């Protein structure tokens, strides 16, 4: 079966399931995000040289679980502290070598993504925003793939990702904004210019997250982060853009007045 057919079948199965869980929110959504973060961290460890059952790995996984528990107890600041302590624990338990440094950076990255996605789904407005985020990231990824495949043209960053083109990047950005704004309008949101600007920024950072993961895989001479998802590779290959976009959204929300428990409120979306 071709790679494209496998991608379509996997997406057709996983996409609706993820949307259904995001729609209902609550503990199922928290569990989904936690499982994704743990798998993301597992693949990060595997690529960068931390053995899965080693002390650094166990400390890292434990930190992610403990951070979620803190947030469920309405203590997001403690959750952030736990992620930071987990990263320091991984680095220390790994005896401050290069693999331990990579592992600690992975804990920070996956931990921030985990907390950002949990906070993004707070309340009824959280449902709209998480759907918007998923649509923007998925539109960026899918449309960049097809536009780049059929339009071709100059490479975006040949040394890091030989198959990505500027036409694909711009096509992904265009359709992410169009579909993101379209969803916001259907969902009854008012300030569509603000939603469009946010879609553009998130799309760009989503592509940046994709390129960063490609750079890491090239650094360690790895094609896919794993073979977990047929046609897509591993969980890192599938959510690299979502991770970057979610962290950026939370950071922007906090910058503009949101609180740790609900950073998206700071974006002033309506």
Buried (B, 14 or more C-beta within 10 A) or exposed (E): EEEEEBBEEBBEEEEEEBBEBBEEBEEEBBEBBBEBBBBBBBBBBBBBBBEEEBBBBBBBBEBBBBBBBBBEEEBBEBBBEBBBBBBBBBBBBBEEEEBBBBBBBBBBBBBBBBBBBBBBBBEEBBBBBBBBBBBBBBBBBBBBBBBBBEEEEEBBBEEBBEEBBBBBBBBBBBBBBBBBBBBBEEBEBEEBEBBBEBBBBBBBBBBBBBBBBBBBBBEEEBEBBBEBBBBBBBBBBBBBBBBBBBBBBBBBBBEEEBBBBBBBBBBEBE
